[in-house]
Amino acid sequence: MILPPERDPRLITIRRGGTLTDEHHRLLAEWAAQCAEHVLPLFEQGQPDDSRPRDAIAVGRAWIRGEVRMTDAHNTAFVANAAAKGRPDPAKFAALAAGQAVAVAHVAAHDLGAAAYGIRAAVAAATAAAADDAESARLAERDWQRERIPAELRELVLDDQRRRSPICWNVFDD
């Protein structure tokens, strides 16, 4: 569960009673897509014929451009999540990151889900290679993601990471 029981109004769009602008919502969706796309090779290496996670990221970006309705993007999240079933952890978490990324169209707070699953994918891949690389893989992926947070949303995302790290497997901890 990556969403808190009480939602932060800063991550709810203005039309739904929060303070998040449409522009910032789209920026969060693009950042989430980048986080998912960065670990996508961990899925595609073992599943080269399964395009569901890549397709989900593309649908998320189509939503950002206004070419796809929110409900279609939301439904695509379930398709990406289904690609995770029965896969080894690196591939599973990479597919779940893609599902979370496209779900940002529906709920902006899924941005951290994409980031958290991306970090989990990187850690799982490092653990499979050598157990002592897990922490350095976590930090490297987290820092890679943080470098790409849009400047105008940096404080919001970092604060949200601090608040939600415990329900996101502590992957954002310093």
N, C-alpha and C positions, 0 to 999 in steps of 0.2 A: 504494500500500500504506500504510494508515494504522495498521496494527497492528504492534507491534514483534515481533521474533523471540521474545523472552522477555516473557511477560505479567506485569504488575504484580499481585501478590496483593491489593493494595488495590482492584483493579477486577475481582476474581473473587469470586463470592458464597461465603458461608461453606459452604454445602452442597457446593460444588465445591472446597473446600480453601483458599479465600481469606479475606479479612476483610470483604468488602462485605456489609452487611445487605440484606435484601429491601427495606426502607424506602428506603435510600439508592440501591439499584438503580432503584427506581421514580422517585425524584427525578432521577436522571441521565437516565432515559428521558424524563421530562417536559421537562427542560432541552433535550435533543436535539430533541424535537418543536417546542419554541419556536424553536430556531435554524433548523430546516428551514421552519417555517411563515412565519417572517419574510421569507424570500426566495422563497416559493412564488409570489407574483405574477409573478416573472420567468419562471416556467414557464407560468403560466396566461394571461398576456398573449398569447402566441403559440399556445397550445394550449388554448383555452377548453373544448373538448369532451373533453379527456383528463383524467380525474379520478384516474388511478393514483397520482400523488404525494400528492394530498390524501387519498385513500382510505388510503394507507399510513400517513400521520400519524394518521388516525383509528383504524386498527388498533393502532398503537402505544399510543395513549391507552386503547383498550379493553383491551389487555394490562395496562396500569398499574392499571386498575380490576378486574382479575381476570376479565374477560369473554371473553378470548381466550387460547388456549394459546400457549406460547412457540414451538412449532413452526409454528403458523399465522402468527404475527407474523414469524418468521424467513423463511418462504416468501414473505410479502408484500414483503419487501425486494427480492427478485428482480424482482417485478412493477414496483415503482417504478424500479428500475435500468433495466429495459427501456424505460421511458418516456423515458429520457435519450438513447437511441440516435438518432443522426442530427440531433439538435437543436443549435441555436447554443449557444455556451458558457454564457451566462447561464441558459438553460432547462435545459441538460444538467446543470450543477452543482446547480441547484435540485432537480431530480428525484433526483440522487444523494444530496443532503442528506436528502431524505425517505426514501430507501432505507436510509441509515445510521441515521437516527433510529429506524425500526421495528426495525432489526437490534439495537438496544440490548437488546431483550428476550432475545436469544440470547447476546450478548457485550456486557457493559456498556461496554467500551472503545470501542465504536463511537460513543459520545457525541461524541468528538472528531472523528470522521469527519463527523457531521452538522454540527458547528460549522465544520470546515475547508472542507467543500464549500459551506456557506452563505457563508463569506467569499469563496471563489473565485467564487461566483455574483455577489456584489456587485461584486467587482473586475472581472469580465468585463463586467458591465453598464456600469460606469463607463468602462472602456476603450473600449467600443463608442461611448460618448457623447463622451469626450474623454480622450486618453491620459494627460494630466497629473492626472487625478482618481483614478487607480488606487490610489495609496498612501493618499490620504485616505479612499477608500471602504473599503480594507482595515482601516484603523484604526477607522473609524466602526463598521463591522460587528463587529469584534472587541470593541470597547468596549461596544457594545450587548449582545452576548452575555454579556460578563463581568458586566455589571450584573444579569443574571438568573440567575447561578449561585446555587443554593441556599446559604445562609450556612453550613450545616453541612458542605458539600462544597467550599467555596471554595478552601481550601488544597490539597486533593487535586487538583481540576481545574486550578488554576493551575500546580501542580508538574508534572502530567501534560502540560500545554501546553508548559512549558519543556523537558521531556524529549523530547517527540515532535514538536516543531515542525519539526525537520529532515526528518522523513519525512512531514510534512503541509505540504510546500511552503513552510515558514517563515511561514505565515500568522499564527501566534500571536506572532511576535517583537515585542519592544518597540522 
